[in-house]
């Protein structure tokens, strides 16, 4: 997903593969079992940077999370 922001916070739990989570221009590599968190209105994006599929769970928290 390209960089974007929204009202709710989000948490990612990486199930398999390797992703790059970029938050406010700072990139973090996360592998299986890794966790990432972004606060409300922080610019963020996530992309698969591994050699195989990447799957992850996303938990949306706070106002706007249900939209």
C-alpha positions in Angstrom: 0.0 0.0 0.0 1.5 3.4 -0.9 2.0 6.1 1.8 -1.3 7.3 3.3 -2.8 8.4 6.6 -6.1 8.2 8.4 -7.8 8.9 11.7 -7.6 5.5 13.2 -4.4 3.8 14.5 -3.2 0.4 13.0 -1.2 -2.5 14.2 0.2 -5.2 11.9 1.2 -8.8 12.9 3.3 -10.4 10.2 2.3 -14.0 9.6 4.8 -14.9 6.9 7.3 -13.3 4.5 9.1 -10.0 4.9 7.6 -6.5 4.6 8.9 -3.0 4.8 6.7 -0.7 6.9 7.5 2.9 6.4 6.2 5.4 9.0 6.8 9.1 8.5 9.6 8.3 6.0 11.4 5.8 8.3 11.5 2.2 7.0 11.3 -0.9 9.2 11.8 -4.4 8.0 9.5 -6.9 9.6 9.5 -10.7 9.2 7.2 -13.5 10.5 6.2 -12.7 14.1 7.1 -9.0 13.7 4.7 -6.3 14.9 4.3 -2.8 13.7 2.1 0.1 15.0 1.2 3.5 13.6 -0.7 6.2 15.4 -3.6 8.2 14.2 -2.7 10.5 11.2 0.9 9.2 10.8 1.9 8.7 7.2 2.6 5.1 6.5 2.8 2.4 3.8 3.7 -1.3 3.7 5.1 -3.4 0.9 6.4 -6.9 0.4 10.2 -6.9 0.1 10.7 -10.7 0.4 11.2 -13.3 -2.3 7.8 -15.0 -1.6 4.3 -14.0 -0.4 3.8 -11.9 2.6 0.7 -12.2 4.7 -0.2 -10.2 7.8 -3.1 -9.3 10.0 -4.2 -5.6 10.5 -6.0 -4.4 13.6 -7.6 -0.9 13.2 -8.1 0.9 16.5 -10.0 4.1 17.3 -12.4 6.5 15.5 -12.9 5.6 11.9 -11.7 2.0 12.4 -15.0 0.6 11.2 -15.0 2.4 7.9 
